[in-house]
Amino acid sequence: MPLTDKQAKAAAPAEKDYKLADEKGLFLLVKRNGAKYWRMKYRFAGKEKLLSIGVYPETSLKAARTKRDEARQLLAEGTDPSVAKRARKQATITAALNSFEAIALEWHQLKSAGWAQSNADKIKGRMEKYLFPVIGSRPIDSIEAPELLTLIRKIEAKEHYETAHRVRSYASKVFKYAIATGRASRDPAGDLVGTLKPKQTKHYAAITTPQEFGRLLLAIDNYQGTPAVIAALKCSALWFCRPGELRQTEWAEVDFDNQMIVIPGDRMKMRNDHIIPLSRQSIEILRELEPLTRRSKYVFPGVRGASRPLSENGVRTALLNMGYDNNTHTAHGFRATARTLLDEVLGYRFEWIEQQLAHEVRDTNGRAYNRTQHLEQRREMMQRWADYLDQLKTAAAAGNVISASFGGRAG
């Protein structure tokens, strides 16, 4: 007589495991601990076997019978249902291992060892935001170009053209990695080259005239903000490093004895250690800031707590508050200002400026300069730059204009 759901539900544990039979080989195994398991007894190739079907009540009586009937159909076709079940399980595991997300994370882990942490986080974040929700769970070899294009068109619809190009590029790199490791046969993201809207070249607004820059420096001196933000503004002008490198500067990287900051390669875009020689003015700023922020590992801690650095918007917001919007001067713009004035006004050699900007510079033999080359020249350049900024502020306060008071070209 077939089992009823009421009987299955009422079955209580006993001293020993026992079975409640349904029909066509299906039965409910009741364990001593009260757990209940659906099993199917069958014969294949002359041997008696058991097929695990599910756990009651998660798998209902009706669902168990459906799975039993599917197993009996396999038997009728000459297939062992236990073997078929293991094959399905293995296929699911394989599909998960070969999903776009799994392979993308594998590629990211392999490649990110050579990236700055901020860049690694940005790439992973973009994949998590744009790629994984749509194609992350899909077997990578099943993804076609049209569905990738649909995904990227949604990014373009928000006028994020640069992001759209980057996301396509990340996807292409993942597909190429999958091809190299034998898990995909082609790169559908590569088919999208030429189909995306042109990306807009990103320019960071910067003041590059001495008079206007002197006014900005004077505004910074008069700005009413937290000590960390004011110091970050001043050091942005003095150091002209990338905004992310500046705000994540740690006290452990500040070498007062040798009057320099050494930023480790894992925080640099080019993955090389970078030295910032400290002018007298820079040391004064850091010494004044030290008793206020030394409890944090960061020189410029965030307002939300000493455990985090100044936010990405810290310097930008301060500039906005002073009346300098994104079309006038940005946090990144201090780099363009320094490059222009060090070259056109103070006359320093191109390679010294580029080295201090942490750009890759090669000698006449094509070899990249190391971090300590031209260090003494750059140290003198950074002090001269700081003195020049002081003169620009003095001239701005007096309402005068100066271009330089330092004689001929340096170097």
URBELWO-V651310 format. One record per residue. N is the residue number from 1. PHI is phi in degrees with one decimal (none if undefined). PSI is psi in whole degrees, 0 to 359 (999 if undefined). Layout:
# URBELWO-V651310
N&PHI&PSI, N&PHI&PSI
This chain:
# URBELWO-V651310
1&none&130, 2&-58.4&150, 3&-74.6&147, 4&-107.9&158, 5&-63.1&326, 6&-62.3&318, 7&-66.2&318, 8&-62.2&318, 9&-68.1&324, 10&-83.2&348, 11&-59.7&121, 12&-106.3&153, 13&-64.7&151, 14&-128.1&184, 15&-63.6&328, 16&-125.4&158, 17&-60.9&146, 18&-146.4&168, 19&-117.7&146, 20&-118.2&113, 21&-79.0&142, 22&-103.5&256, 23&-159.4&163, 24&56.7&38, 25&91.2&347, 26&-81.8&137, 27&-149.1&162, 28&-105.8&121, 29&-92.9&119, 30&-102.7&117, 31&-86.7&163, 32&-62.7&332, 33&-85.2&2, 34&97.5&351, 35&-69.2&148, 36&-129.7&127, 37&-125.5&136, 38&-83.5&131, 39&-132.6&154, 40&-128.0&126, 41&-95.1&133, 42&-152.3&171, 43&-119.9&138, 44&-143.4&131, 45&53.4&38, 46&80.3&4, 47&-116.5&142, 48&-81.7&134, 49&-136.0&165, 50&-123.2&137, 51&-115.1&124, 52&-78.2&128, 53&-110.2&329, 54&161.4&180, 55&-111.3&133, 56&-89.5&138, 57&-95.1&2, 58&-55.2&318, 59&-100.9&112, 60&-72.4&170, 61&-60.4&317, 62&-62.9&316, 63&-66.3&323, 64&-63.9&320, 65&-66.6&322, 66&-62.3&315, 67&-65.3&323, 68&-60.9&314, 69&-64.6&323, 70&-63.9&320, 71&-65.9&320, 72&-65.9&326, 73&-64.6&319, 74&-61.9&318, 75&-60.4&319, 76&-63.7&334, 77&-91.8&4, 78&84.5&20, 79&-112.4&134, 80&-74.5&118, 81&-62.7&332, 82&-67.7&319, 83&-65.9&318, 84&-62.8&322, 85&-64.8&316, 86&-64.0&323, 87&-65.2&320, 88&-64.8&319, 89&-63.0&317, 90&-66.2&322, 91&-64.2&322, 92&-65.6&317, 93&-62.6&315, 94&-62.6&318, 95&-62.5&321, 96&-65.8&318, 97&-67.5&330, 98&-100.6&16, 99&-71.8&157, 100&-58.1&317, 101&-63.3&315, 102&-61.1&316, 103&-71.9&324, 104&-63.4&318, 105&-67.8&324, 106&-64.2&315, 107&-61.3&316, 108&-63.0&317, 109&-62.8&321, 110&-68.5&316, 111&-83.8&330, 112&-67.3&345, 113&-61.6&336, 114&-101.6&10, 115&-110.3&158, 116&-65.9&145, 117&-58.4&321, 118&-63.0&322, 119&-69.6&319, 120&-61.1&316, 121&-64.8&322, 122&-67.1&317, 123&-65.2&314, 124&-62.7&318, 125&-61.5&320, 126&-68.2&322, 127&-66.0&320, 128&-65.0&327, 129&-81.6&318, 130&-106.7&326, 131&-97.6&309, 132&-60.4&318, 133&-62.1&335, 134&-99.3&313, 135&-122.2&4, 136&-57.1&319, 137&-87.2&355, 138&-78.5&142, 139&-56.7&131, 140&-62.2&329, 141&-79.4&357, 142&-100.3&357, 143&-84.3&132, 144&-111.2&159, 145&-59.1&318, 146&-59.5&323, 147&-72.3&329, 148&-66.5&320, 149&-64.0&320, 150&-59.8&317, 151&-60.6&315, 152&-74.5&329, 153&-61.0&328, 154&-66.6&326, 155&-69.9&317, 156&-63.9&327, 157&-60.8&337, 158&-92.2&7, 159&64.7&28, 160&-97.1&68, 161&-69.2&321, 162&-61.8&316, 163&-62.8&319, 164&-58.3&315, 165&-64.9&319, 166&-66.3&317, 167&-63.1&318, 168&-60.5&319, 169&-64.2&317, 170&-61.0&314, 171&-59.9&317, 172&-61.5&318, 173&-64.4&323, 174&-65.8&316, 175&-62.7&319, 176&-65.3&324, 177&-65.8&320, 178&-65.2&323, 179&-64.1&314, 180&-63.3&330, 181&-98.7&12, 182&77.4&24, 183&-117.6&2, 184&-148.9&158, 185&-108.6&343, 186&-156.6&168, 187&-111.8&94, 188&-66.6&335, 189&-66.5&331, 190&-65.9&333, 191&-69.3&345, 192&-86.6&353, 193&-59.6&127, 194&94.2&351, 195&-100.2&348, 196&-87.7&154, 197&-67.7&145, 198&-58.3&139, 199&-80.3&147, 200&-88.6&127, 201&-62.1&130, 202&-92.5&120, 203&-115.0&134, 204&-93.8&120, 205&-60.8&139, 206&-150.3&143, 207&-83.3&127, 208&-125.9&14, 209&-107.9&139, 210&-55.6&316, 211&-61.8&310, 212&-67.3&324, 213&-68.2&323, 214&-60.2&321, 215&-64.9&321, 216&-63.7&316, 217&-61.7&322, 218&-66.9&321, 219&-64.5&323, 220&-64.0&317, 221&-60.5&329, 222&-97.4&2, 223&-71.7&137, 224&-98.8&95, 225&-143.1&186, 226&-68.9&154, 227&-55.1&322, 228&-66.3&318, 229&-68.6&317, 230&-61.6&316, 231&-64.6&320, 232&-64.0&320, 233&-60.7&312, 234&-64.3&319, 235&-72.8&333, 236&-59.1&318, 237&-72.8&320, 238&-76.4&323, 239&-97.9&332, 240&41.3&42, 241&-89.0&174, 242&-65.5&144, 243&-54.4&320, 244&-66.7&324, 245&-67.6&322, 246&-68.4&309, 247&-68.7&338, 248&-97.1&10, 249&-59.6&134, 250&-107.8&151, 251&-60.6&329, 252&-65.8&341, 253&-88.6&351, 254&-88.6&120, 255&-111.7&94, 256&-67.3&325, 257&-61.3&317, 258&-98.7&5, 259&54.2&56, 260&-158.2&162, 261&-114.8&133, 262&-114.4&108, 263&-87.7&123, 264&-66.7&153, 265&-58.4&331, 266&-70.7&352, 267&-106.1&0, 268&-102.9&147, 269&-60.2&320, 270&-89.6&2, 271&68.3&16, 272&-112.1&146, 273&-56.4&146, 274&-131.1&132, 275&-104.5&130, 276&-112.4&104, 277&-64.0&137, 278&-98.6&123, 279&-73.3&170, 280&-58.2&319, 281&-65.2&321, 282&-64.5&318, 283&-64.4&321, 284&-61.7&318, 285&-63.1&315, 286&-67.3&321, 287&-64.8&323, 288&-70.2&327, 289&-80.4&332, 290&-51.9&309, 291&-66.6&343, 292&-89.5&329, 293&-124.7&3, 294&-64.7&338, 295&-66.1&340, 296&-93.1&154, 297&-75.4&343, 298&-93.7&138, 299&-64.8&321, 300&-118.5&80, 301&-72.2&159, 302&-76.8&163, 303&-73.5&342, 304&-87.6&357, 305&154.3&152, 306&-72.4&348, 307&-80.4&352, 308&-126.4&150, 309&-76.3&170, 310&-52.7&140, 311&-69.3&164, 312&-57.5&330, 313&-92.2&1, 314&-57.5&303, 315&-70.9&320, 316&-60.5&316, 317&-64.2&320, 318&-62.2&318, 319&-62.9&319, 320&-62.1&319, 321&-64.1&334, 322&-87.9&359, 323&97.4&10, 324&-104.5&99, 325&-84.2&183, 326&-67.9&347, 327&-95.7&358, 328&-110.7&305, 329&-160.0&133, 330&-116.4&171, 331&-59.8&323, 332&-74.3&341, 333&-66.4&338, 334&-58.5&332, 335&-69.5&316, 336&-66.9&324, 337&-60.5&310, 338&-62.6&316, 339&-59.1&316, 340&-67.5&310, 341&-74.0&324, 342&-63.6&326, 343&-83.7&304, 344&-80.6&333, 345&-103.8&310, 346&-89.8&346, 347&73.7&31, 348&-81.0&156, 349&-66.5&142, 350&-55.2&314, 351&-68.3&330, 352&-68.2&317, 353&-63.3&313, 354&-64.1&322, 355&-61.7&317, 356&-70.1&336, 357&-80.0&358, 358&64.8&34, 359&-92.7&151, 360&-73.7&124, 361&-122.6&134, 362&-114.6&149, 363&-82.3&186, 364&-65.3&341, 365&-94.6&7, 366&82.1&9, 367&-91.4&137, 368&-72.6&137, 369&-66.1&144, 370&-87.1&174, 371&-65.0&334, 372&-96.0&353, 373&-65.9&140, 374&60.2&25, 375&-65.2&317, 376&-66.3&321, 377&-64.8&320, 378&-69.4&327, 379&-63.2&315, 380&-65.3&322, 381&-63.2&318, 382&-68.6&325, 383&-70.3&319, 384&-65.7&323, 385&-62.4&314, 386&-62.7&320, 387&-65.3&321, 388&-62.7&319, 389&-62.6&321, 390&-59.9&318, 391&-67.2&324, 392&-63.5&319, 393&-64.7&317, 394&-61.1&317, 395&-66.5&321, 396&-64.7&319, 397&-65.3&328, 398&-89.2&353, 399&79.2&19, 400&-103.8&173, 401&-122.1&132, 402&-131.1&148, 403&-106.5&322, 404&-175.2&160, 405&-138.2&42, 406&-124.1&25, 407&71.5&213, 408&-81.2&191, 409&-71.7&144, 410&-83.5&158, 411&94.5&999
